[in-house]
Amino acid sequence: MAEPRLSVRSAKARDLAHRLARRENRSIADVVERALESYEIREAGREPASSFYARLATESGADIDLDKIIREDRELAPPAEFGLINQL
């Protein structure tokens, strides 16, 4: 039985997979599997920002204006005092 094949329509992805396989002396399948496993581990548990903000708005029941909250709580630092130094 023939090995399963993965068809990639991106020339850039195909060229990159071939280049990495040659550089690491591995099969293209191994390079692709390792890359996908690494991607899965790195991205696991991360929620896209759009989903996060949609969920936040749903859970809080109100649209939150973060810029407004920051502006309201911002305190200005006292102005710097530049005194003249007397030189003799």
C-alpha positions in Angstrom: 0.0 0.0 0.0 1.3 3.4 -0.9 2.1 6.0 1.7 -0.5 8.7 2.3 0.2 11.9 0.4 -0.3 15.5 1.3 -1.0 17.9 -1.5 0.2 21.4 -1.0 -0.8 24.1 -3.4 1.5 26.7 -2.1 4.8 26.8 -3.9 6.4 28.6 -1.0 5.3 25.9 1.5 6.5 23.2 -0.8 9.9 24.8 -1.4 10.4 25.5 2.3 9.5 21.9 3.2 12.0 20.6 0.6 14.7 23.0 1.8 14.3 22.1 5.4 14.2 18.4 4.6 17.6 18.7 2.8 19.1 20.8 5.5 18.1 18.5 8.3 18.6 15.3 6.3 15.0 14.2 7.0 12.1 13.2 4.8 9.6 15.9 3.8 6.9 14.0 5.6 9.0 14.1 8.8 9.6 17.9 8.4 5.9 18.6 7.8 4.8 16.4 10.8 7.3 18.0 13.2 6.3 21.5 12.0 2.6 20.8 12.4 3.1 19.2 15.9 5.2 22.2 17.0 2.5 24.6 15.7 -0.2 22.6 17.5 1.6 22.8 20.8 2.4 26.5 20.4 -1.1 27.5 19.5 -3.0 25.1 21.9 -5.0 27.0 24.4 -4.8 30.3 22.7 -8.1 32.0 21.9 -8.2 34.3 18.9 -8.5 38.0 19.9 -11.8 38.4 18.1 -13.3 35.4 20.0 -11.9 36.7 23.3 -13.5 40.1 22.9 -16.8 38.7 21.7 -16.9 36.4 24.7 -15.9 39.2 27.0 -18.7 41.4 25.7 -21.2 38.5 26.0 -20.2 37.7 29.5 -20.1 41.2 30.8 -23.3 42.2 29.1 -21.8 45.6 28.1 -19.4 46.9 25.5 -16.2 47.8 27.3 -14.3 50.8 26.2 -10.7 50.1 27.4 -9.4 53.4 26.2 -12.0 55.3 28.3 -11.2 53.3 31.4 -7.5 54.0 31.0 -8.1 57.7 30.4 -10.3 57.9 33.5 -7.8 56.3 35.8 -4.7 58.0 34.4 -3.0 60.4 36.8 -0.6 63.0 35.6 2.8 63.1 37.3 3.7 66.4 38.9 5.7 68.7 36.6 9.4 68.4 36.9 11.1 71.3 38.7 14.3 72.6 37.1 16.1 74.7 39.6 19.1 76.8 38.6 22.4 75.8 40.1 24.4 78.7 41.3 27.9 78.4 40.0 30.7 80.4 41.7 
